């Protein structure tokens, strides 16, 4: 099960990172307005997610990538708060609220691989 969940996590971050480039507007619109250069931040975040997702697949980079994912989840947390405050078209507000503590569950999941 350890490897199954590892590959699942890696696939999740690789997919999410690629989506930053396929559907950038979806991500750019949740970047708080006080952060500069939202297009650049979106691209950087997508690239980092892909790199850390790939890094999970190799034992030599797994721990570093898992710590990187934890830091990344902390860094993007303001976007999740902003998305909850602003609301998102088509997503019920309660789901956006549940998503906030889910970030910490994702951090705990990443910590398993440190």
DRENPATOR-599517 format. One record per atom (N, C-alpha, C, O): residue number from 1; residue in one letter; atom name; x, y, z negated. Coordinates in pm, whole numbers, plus 50000, padded with zeros to 5 digits. Atoms other than C-alpha are relative to their C-alpha. Layout:
! DRENPATOR-599517
<NUM "a" "CA" <X Y Z>>
...
! end
This chain:
! DRENPATOR-599517
<1 "x" "N" <50081 49880 50000>>
<1 "x" "CA" <50000 50000 50000>>
<1 "x" "C" <50086 50127 50000>>
<1 "x" "O" <50048 50230 50055>>
<2 "x" "N" <49910 49886 50009>>
<2 "x" "CA" <50294 50231 49928>>
<2 "x" "C" <50030 50054 50140>>
<2 "x" "O" <50020 50174 50165>>
<3 "x" "N" <49966 49957 49865>>
<3 "x" "CA" <50396 50238 50295>>
<3 "x" "C" <49877 50047 50078>>
<3 "x" "O" <49885 50141 50157>>
<4 "x" "N" <50122 49958 49932>>
<4 "x" "CA" <50038 50262 50419>>
<4 "x" "C" <49969 50146 49969>>
<4 "x" "O" <49944 50225 50059>>
<5 "x" "N" <50032 49863 50039>>
<5 "x" "CA" <49978 50580 50220>>
<5 "x" "C" <50109 50098 50040>>
<5 "x" "O" <50083 50215 50066>>
<6 "x" "N" <49890 49916 49951>>
<6 "x" "CA" <50320 50713 50314>>
<6 "x" "C" <49978 50036 50147>>
<6 "x" "O" <49988 50153 50185>>
<7 "x" "N" <50023 49976 49858>>
<7 "x" "CA" <50245 50673 50684>>
<7 "x" "C" <49873 50084 50022>>
<7 "x" "O" <49868 50166 50113>>
<8 "x" "N" <50121 49921 49992>>
<8 "x" "CA" <49897 50815 50631>>
<8 "x" "C" <50031 50148 49972>>
<8 "x" "O" <49985 50237 50044>>
<9 "x" "N" <49962 49863 50033>>
<9 "x" "CA" <50045 51124 50465>>
<9 "x" "C" <50083 50061 50112>>
<9 "x" "O" <50059 50175 50153>>
<10 "x" "N" <49916 49948 49892>>
<10 "x" "CA" <50309 51163 50735>>
<10 "x" "C" <49914 50036 50121>>
<10 "x" "O" <49931 50143 50180>>
<11 "x" "N" <50088 49975 49886>>
<11 "x" "CA" <50045 51134 51007>>
<11 "x" "C" <49911 50121 49978>>
<11 "x" "O" <49887 50198 50071>>
<12 "x" "N" <50085 49886 50035>>
<12 "x" "CA" <49823 51385 50828>>
<12 "x" "C" <50074 50131 50023>>
<12 "x" "O" <50020 50223 50085>>
<13 "x" "N" <49925 49874 49986>>
<13 "x" "CA" <50096 51652 50817>>
<13 "x" "C" <50047 50023 50144>>
<13 "x" "O" <50050 50136 50190>>
<14 "x" "N" <49961 49985 49859>>
<14 "x" "CA" <50218 51584 51171>>
<14 "x" "C" <49879 50048 50081>>
<14 "x" "O" <49891 50141 50161>>
<15 "x" "N" <50122 49961 49929>>
<15 "x" "CA" <49860 51608 51301>>
<15 "x" "C" <49962 50145 49967>>
<15 "x" "O" <49933 50224 50057>>
<16 "x" "N" <50036 49864 50042>>
<16 "x" "CA" <49788 51923 51097>>
<16 "x" "C" <50096 50101 50062>>
<16 "x" "O" <50054 50208 50106>>
<17 "x" "N" <49902 49910 49941>>
<17 "x" "CA" <50110 52081 51221>>
<17 "x" "C" <49976 50022 50148>>
<17 "x" "O" <49985 50134 50197>>
<18 "x" "N" <50028 49989 49856>>
<18 "x" "CA" <50028 52008 51584>>
<18 "x" "C" <49875 50084 50023>>
<18 "x" "O" <49868 50162 50119>>
<19 "x" "N" <50124 49924 49986>>
<19 "x" "CA" <49680 52153 51534>>
<19 "x" "C" <50023 50151 49987>>
<19 "x" "O" <49946 50230 50042>>
<20 "x" "N" <49967 49857 50010>>
<20 "x" "CA" <49841 52487 51441>>
<20 "x" "C" <50030 50058 50138>>
<20 "x" "O" <50012 50178 50161>>
<21 "x" "N" <49966 49955 49865>>
<21 "x" "CA" <49950 52506 51805>>
<21 "x" "C" <49886 49977 50099>>
<21 "x" "O" <49871 50050 50196>>
<22 "x" "N" <50113 50030 49911>>
<22 "x" "CA" <49642 52351 51967>>
<22 "x" "C" <49882 50093 49972>>
<22 "x" "O" <49817 50142 50065>>
<23 "x" "N" <50113 49915 50043>>
<23 "x" "CA" <49383 52552 51769>>
<23 "x" "C" <50051 50110 49906>>
<23 "x" "O" <50010 50113 49790>>
<24 "x" "N" <49940 49901 50090>>
<24 "x" "CA" <49580 52849 51632>>
<24 "x" "C" <49899 50094 49935>>
<24 "x" "O" <49917 50135 49821>>
<25 "x" "N" <50099 49906 50057>>
<25 "x" "CA" <49274 53072 51582>>
<25 "x" "C" <49938 49946 49872>>
<25 "x" "O" <49909 50022 49780>>
<26 "x" "N" <50060 50062 50118>>
<26 "x" "CA" <49133 52824 51331>>
<26 "x" "C" <50085 50029 49876>>
<26 "x" "O" <50032 50049 49767>>
<27 "x" "N" <49908 49978 50113>>
<27 "x" "CA" <49440 52877 51111>>
<27 "x" "C" <50026 50148 49978>>
<27 "x" "O" <50034 50194 49864>>
<28 "x" "N" <49969 49857 50011>>
<28 "x" "CA" <49510 53242 51186>>
<28 "x" "C" <49890 50074 49925>>
<28 "x" "O" <49919 50166 49848>>
<29 "x" "N" <50110 49928 50064>>
<29 "x" "CA" <49166 53350 51068>>
<29 "x" "C" <49992 49980 49849>>
<29 "x" "O" <49923 50055 49781>>
<30 "x" "N" <50001 50019 50146>>
<30 "x" "CA" <49228 53211 50717>>
<30 "x" "C" <50124 50058 49934>>
<30 "x" "O" <50139 50048 49812>>
<31 "x" "N" <49882 49935 50058>>
<31 "x" "CA" <49559 53394 50671>>
<31 "x" "C" <49955 50133 49941>>
<31 "x" "O" <49897 50215 50011>>
<32 "x" "N" <50044 49874 50062>>
<32 "x" "CA" <49495 53674 50421>>
<32 "x" "C" <50055 50121 50075>>
<32 "x" "O" <50168 50118 50124>>
<33 "x" "N" <49959 49884 49921>>
<33 "x" "CA" <49511 54017 50585>>
<33 "x" "C" <50121 50075 49945>>
<33 "x" "O" <50184 50152 50018>>
<34 "x" "N" <49884 49931 50055>>
<34 "x" "CA" <49782 54139 50348>>
<34 "x" "C" <50132 49935 50043>>
<34 "x" "O" <50239 49990 50017>>
<35 "x" "N" <49878 50064 49950>>
<35 "x" "CA" <50029 53894 50506>>
<35 "x" "C" <50026 50046 50144>>
<35 "x" "O" <49936 50043 50227>>
<36 "x" "N" <49969 49950 49865>>
<36 "x" "CA" <50209 54034 50813>>
<36 "x" "C" <50020 49886 50101>>
<36 "x" "O" <50050 49773 50063>>
<37 "x" "N" <49971 50090 49889>>
<37 "x" "CA" <50242 53862 51151>>
<37 "x" "C" <49931 49864 49989>>
<37 "x" "O" <49998 49761 49983>>
<38 "x" "N" <50072 50127 50018>>
<38 "x" "CA" <49969 53597 51119>>
<38 "x" "C" <50031 49896 50108>>
<38 "x" "O" <50033 49776 50078>>
<39 "x" "N" <49968 50097 49894>>
<39 "x" "CA" <50054 53438 51456>>
<39 "x" "C" <50133 49932 49973>>
<39 "x" "O" <50148 49811 49993>>
<40 "x" "N" <49867 50055 50031>>
<40 "x" "CA" <50415 53393 51355>>
<40 "x" "C" <49991 49908 49877>>
<40 "x" "O" <50050 49800 49876>>
<41 "x" "N" <50016 50083 50119>>
<41 "x" "CA" <50318 53262 51010>>
<41 "x" "C" <49932 49868 50033>>
<41 "x" "O" <49969 49764 49980>>
<42 "x" "N" <50069 50121 49958>>
<42 "x" "CA" <50082 53013 51173>>
<42 "x" "C" <50098 49904 50069>>
<42 "x" "O" <50101 49785 50038>>
<43 "x" "N" <49905 50083 49927>>
<43 "x" "CA" <50353 52886 51406>>
<43 "x" "C" <50106 49941 49906>>
<43 "x" "O" <50140 49824 49916>>
<44 "x" "N" <49899 50048 50095>>
<44 "x" "CA" <50610 52861 51126>>
<44 "x" "C" <49941 49889 49913>>
<44 "x" "O" <50005 49786 49890>>
<45 "x" "N" <50064 50100 50085>>
<45 "x" "CA" <50366 52672 50904>>
<45 "x" "C" <49977 49871 50077>>
<45 "x" "O" <50003 49762 50024>>
<46 "x" "N" <50021 50120 49918>>
<46 "x" "CA" <50275 52432 51185>>
<46 "x" "C" <50130 49925 50023>>
<46 "x" "O" <50134 49803 50011>>
<47 "x" "N" <49870 50062 49977>>
<47 "x" "CA" <50640 52368 51264>>
<47 "x" "C" <50050 49930 49873>>
<47 "x" "O" <50100 49818 49879>>
<48 "x" "N" <49955 50057 50128>>
<48 "x" "CA" <50721 52307 50896>>
<48 "x" "C" <49921 49874 49968>>
<48 "x" "O" <49978 49775 49922>>
<49 "x" "N" <50080 50119 50027>>
<49 "x" "CA" <50430 52064 50859>>
<49 "x" "C" <50045 49882 50086>>
<49 "x" "O" <50054 49770 50037>>
<50 "x" "N" <49952 50107 49912>>
<50 "x" "CA" <50552 51865 51159>>
<50 "x" "C" <50134 49946 49951>>
<50 "x" "O" <50153 49825 49942>>
<51 "x" "N" <49866 50042 50046>>
<51 "x" "CA" <50911 51858 51031>>
<51 "x" "C" <49990 49919 49871>>
<51 "x" "O" <50052 49813 49859>>
<52 "x" "N" <50013 50073 50126>>
<52 "x" "CA" <50811 51753 50678>>
<52 "x" "C" <49926 49868 50021>>
<52 "x" "O" <49960 49768 49958>>
<53 "x" "N" <50070 50125 49970>>
<53 "x" "CA" <50566 51494 50815>>
<53 "x" "C" <50095 49897 50059>>
<53 "x" "O" <50094 49781 50019>>
<54 "x" "N" <49901 50090 49941>>
<54 "x" "CA" <50841 51344 51028>>
<54 "x" "C" <50104 49959 49897>>
<54 "x" "O" <50149 49844 49894>>
<55 "x" "N" <49900 50029 50102>>
<55 "x" "CA" <51084 51368 50737>>
<55 "x" "C" <49955 49893 49902>>
<55 "x" "O" <50039 49821 49846>>
<56 "x" "N" <50052 50105 50089>>
<56 "x" "CA" <50857 51145 50528>>
<56 "x" "C" <50028 49860 50054>>
<56 "x" "O" <50034 49764 49978>>
<57 "x" "N" <49984 50130 49936>>
<57 "x" "CA" <50917 50863 50775>>
<57 "x" "C" <50138 49940 49981>>
<57 "x" "O" <50158 49820 50003>>
<58 "x" "N" <49862 50047 50014>>
<58 "x" "CA" <51288 50837 50701>>
<58 "x" "C" <50041 50006 49854>>
<58 "x" "O" <50026 50108 49788>>
<59 "x" "N" <49964 50008 50141>>
<59 "x" "CA" <51417 50725 50365>>
<59 "x" "C" <50099 50108 49959>>
<59 "x" "O" <50094 50159 49847>>
<60 "x" "N" <49897 49902 50034>>
<60 "x" "CA" <51710 50966 50380>>
<60 "x" "C" <49944 50141 49983>>
<60 "x" "O" <50006 50224 49916>>
<61 "x" "N" <50058 49866 50010>>
<61 "x" "CA" <51481 51271 50413>>
<61 "x" "C" <49865 50001 49928>>
<61 "x" "O" <49803 50106 49913>>
<62 "x" "N" <50134 50013 50060>>
<62 "x" "CA" <51168 51144 50236>>
<62 "x" "C" <49981 50090 49879>>
<62 "x" "O" <49883 50164 49870>>
<63 "x" "N" <50014 49924 50124>>
<63 "x" "CA" <51228 51305 49898>>
<63 "x" "C" <50000 50150 50028>>
<63 "x" "O" <49917 50224 49975>>
<64 "x" "N" <49993 49858 49964>>
<64 "x" "CA" <51328 51641 50044>>
<64 "x" "C" <49872 50045 50068>>
<64 "x" "O" <49821 50154 50040>>
<65 "x" "N" <50124 49967 49929>>
<65 "x" "CA" <51025 51638 50272>>
<65 "x" "C" <49881 50005 49905>>
<65 "x" "O" <49795 50093 49916>>
<66 "x" "N" <50110 50001 50097>>
<66 "x" "CA" <50791 51548 49986>>
<66 "x" "C" <50004 50126 49914>>
<66 "x" "O" <49900 50188 49889>>
<67 "x" "N" <49988 49875 50076>>
<67 "x" "CA" <50925 51837 49777>>
<67 "x" "C" <49963 50120 50088>>
<67 "x" "O" <49898 50214 50042>>
<68 "x" "N" <50035 49893 49907>>
<68 "x" "CA" <50893 52060 50084>>
<68 "x" "C" <49850 50012 50018>>
<68 "x" "O" <49797 50123 50026>>
<69 "x" "N" <50146 49998 49987>>
<69 "x" "CA" <50528 51961 50122>>
<69 "x" "C" <49936 50062 49876>>
<69 "x" "O" <49842 50140 49887>>
<70 "x" "N" <50053 49941 50124>>
<70 "x" "CA" <50463 52048 49758>>
<70 "x" "C" <50016 50152 50003>>
<70 "x" "O" <49922 50225 49971>>
<71 "x" "N" <49975 49856 49993>>
<71 "x" "CA" <50621 52391 49807>>
<71 "x" "C" <49911 50063 50107>>
<71 "x" "O" <49856 50172 50087>>
<72 "x" "N" <50086 49949 49894>>
<72 "x" "CA" <50431 52438 50133>>
<72 "x" "C" <49855 50012 49953>>
<72 "x" "O" <49789 50112 49981>>
<73 "x" "N" <50138 49995 50051>>
<73 "x" "CA" <50100 52354 49964>>
<73 "x" "C" <49981 50116 49903>>
<73 "x" "O" <49876 50180 49900>>
<74 "x" "N" <50007 49883 50090>>
<74 "x" "CA" <50175 52613 49698>>
<74 "x" "C" <50001 50130 50081>>
<74 "x" "O" <49929 50225 50048>>
<75 "x" "N" <49988 49879 49920>>
<75 "x" "CA" <50268 52868 49963>>
<75 "x" "C" <49872 50032 50077>>
<75 "x" "O" <49839 50150 50095>>
<76 "x" "N" <50121 49975 49922>>
<76 "x" "CA" <49947 52824 50162>>
<76 "x" "C" <49875 50008 49911>>
<76 "x" "O" <49765 50031 49961>>
<77 "x" "N" <50116 49994 50091>>
<77 "x" "CA" <49723 52819 49853>>
<77 "x" "C" <49925 50133 50008>>
<77 "x" "O" <49802 50132 50003>>
<78 "x" "N" <50075 49873 49984>>
<78 "x" "CA" <49642 53193 49890>>
<78 "x" "C" <49907 49999 50121>>
<78 "x" "O" <49801 50062 50118>>
<79 "x" "N" <50088 50008 49883>>
<79 "x" "CA" <49500 53115 50235>>
<79 "x" "C" <49874 49922 49966>>
<79 "x" "O" <49765 49954 50015>>
<80 "x" "N" <50118 50078 50041>>
<80 "x" "CA" <49270 52856 50077>>
<80 "x" "C" <49908 50083 49910>>
<80 "x" "O" <49786 50074 49921>>
<81 "x" "N" <50081 49911 50085>>
<81 "x" "CA" <49156 53107 49815>>
<81 "x" "C" <49930 50103 50088>>
<81 "x" "O" <49811 50129 50070>>
<82 "x" "N" <50058 49901 49909>>
<82 "x" "CA" <49101 53367 50087>>
<82 "x" "C" <49886 49938 50082>>
<82 "x" "O" <49782 50001 50101>>
<83 "x" "N" <50104 50068 49923>>
<83 "x" "CA" <48903 53116 50293>>
<83 "x" "C" <49875 49979 49915>>
<83 "x" "O" <49763 49994 49965>>
<84 "x" "N" <50114 50017 50089>>
<84 "x" "CA" <48682 53043 49993>>
<84 "x" "C" <49929 50134 49977>>
<84 "x" "O" <49806 50141 49984>>
<85 "x" "N" <50059 49870 50027>>
<85 "x" "CA" <48628 53412 49916>>
<85 "x" "C" <49927 50056 50122>>
<85 "x" "O" <49818 50111 50111>>
<86 "x" "N" <50055 49946 49876>>
<86 "x" "CA" <48561 53507 50276>>
<86 "x" "C" <49886 49913 50053>>
<86 "x" "O" <49793 49963 50116>>
<87 "x" "N" <50094 50094 49941>>
<87 "x" "CA" <48361 53197 50361>>
<87 "x" "C" <50048 49962 50138>>
<87 "x" "O" <50127 50034 50200>>
<88 "x" "N" <49960 50045 49868>>
<88 "x" "CA" <48404 53003 50678>>
<88 "x" "C" <49877 49953 50075>>
<88 "x" "O" <49797 49875 50023>>
<89 "x" "N" <50116 50033 49919>>
<89 "x" "CA" <48152 52971 50952>>
<89 "x" "C" <49985 49848 50013>>
<89 "x" "O" <50076 49780 50061>>
<90 "x" "N" <50029 50142 49983>>
<90 "x" "CA" <47995 52628 50941>>
<90 "x" "C" <50043 49911 49886>>
<90 "x" "O" <50003 49795 49881>>
<91 "x" "N" <49956 50082 50114>>
<91 "x" "CA" <48163 52507 50622>>
<91 "x" "C" <49930 50051 49875>>
<91 "x" "O" <49945 50167 49838>>
<92 "x" "N" <50069 49956 50123>>
<92 "x" "CA" <47948 52515 50308>>
<92 "x" "C" <50099 50050 49895>>
<92 "x" "O" <50210 49997 49882>>
<93 "x" "N" <49914 49937 50100>>
<93 "x" "CA" <48093 52730 50030>>
<93 "x" "C" <50046 49899 49895>>
<93 "x" "O" <50159 49909 49846>>
<94 "x" "N" <49962 50097 50103>>
<94 "x" "CA" <48092 52437 49785>>
<94 "x" "C" <50116 49912 50047>>
<94 "x" "O" <50198 49870 49965>>
<95 "x" "N" <49889 50080 49948>>
<95 "x" "CA" <48326 52240 50013>>
<95 "x" "C" <50130 50080 49991>>
<95 "x" "O" <50236 50026 49958>>
<96 "x" "N" <49882 49915 50010>>
<96 "x" "CA" <48565 52535 50023>>
<96 "x" "C" <50048 50010 49855>>
<96 "x" "O" <50168 50021 49830>>
<97 "x" "N" <49965 49997 50142>>
<97 "x" "CA" <48555 52544 49642>>
<97 "x" "C" <50067 49869 49959>>
<97 "x" "O" <50166 49870 49887>>
<98 "x" "N" <49943 50131 50033>>
<98 "x" "CA" <48624 52169 49612>>
<98 "x" "C" <50139 49986 50062>>
<98 "x" "O" <50225 49916 50008>>
<99 "x" "N" <49871 50007 49931>>
<99 "x" "CA" <48913 52213 49853>>
<99 "x" "C" <50113 50059 49917>>
<99 "x" "O" <50228 50017 49930>>
<100 "x" "N" <49895 49935 50080>>
<100 "x" "CA" <49100 52432 49605>>
<100 "x" "C" <50072 49900 49908>>
<100 "x" "O" <50194 49890 49915>>
<101 "x" "N" <49927 50098 50083>>
<101 "x" "CA" <49174 52160 49344>>
<101 "x" "C" <50054 49882 50082>>
<101 "x" "O" <50146 49813 50038>>
<102 "x" "N" <49948 50106 49914>>
<102 "x" "CA" <49223 51914 49630>>
<102 "x" "C" <50146 50026 50037>>
<102 "x" "O" <50223 49932 50055>>
<103 "x" "N" <49861 49966 49970>>
<103 "x" "CA" <49545 52101 49708>>
<103 "x" "C" <50095 49940 49894>>
<103 "x" "O" <50204 49894 49927>>
<104 "x" "N" <49916 50055 50107>>
<104 "x" "CA" <49680 51988 49370>>
<104 "x" "C" <50006 49848 50008>>
<104 "x" "O" <50108 49788 49974>>
<105 "x" "N" <49998 50145 49978>>
<105 "x" "CA" <49580 51629 49445>>
<105 "x" "C" <50097 49965 50113>>
<105 "x" "O" <50168 49865 50105>>
<106 "x" "N" <49904 50023 49891>>
<106 "x" "CA" <49776 51655 49770>>
<106 "x" "C" <50143 50018 49952>>
<106 "x" "O" <50233 49947 49997>>
<107 "x" "N" <49866 49983 50058>>
<107 "x" "CA" <50074 51784 49573>>
<107 "x" "C" <50040 49877 49921>>
<107 "x" "O" <50153 49831 49930>>
<108 "x" "N" <49972 50121 50078>>
<108 "x" "CA" <50048 51487 49337>>
<108 "x" "C" <50030 49883 50093>>
<108 "x" "O" <50119 49802 50064>>
<109 "x" "N" <49975 50105 49902>>
<109 "x" "CA" <50031 51254 49637>>
<109 "x" "C" <50140 50013 50057>>
<109 "x" "O" <50211 49913 50070>>
<110 "x" "N" <49865 49978 49948>>
<110 "x" "CA" <50346 51409 49781>>
<110 "x" "C" <50106 49967 49895>>
<110 "x" "O" <50212 49915 49927>>
<111 "x" "N" <49903 50023 50108>>
<111 "x" "CA" <50518 51384 49443>>
<111 "x" "C" <50034 49852 49985>>
<111 "x" "O" <50143 49817 49940>>
<112 "x" "N" <49976 50146 50005>>
<112 "x" "CA" <50485 51003 49461>>
<112 "x" "C" <50122 49964 50083>>
<112 "x" "O" <50191 49867 50053>>
<113 "x" "N" <49892 50033 49906>>
<113 "x" "CA" <50742 51010 49743>>
<113 "x" "C" <50127 50082 49978>>
<113 "x" "O" <50214 50084 50065>>
<114 "x" "N" <49880 49922 50027>>
<114 "x" "CA" <51000 51238 49579>>
<114 "x" "C" <50114 49915 49949>>
<114 "x" "O" <50223 49966 49922>>
! end
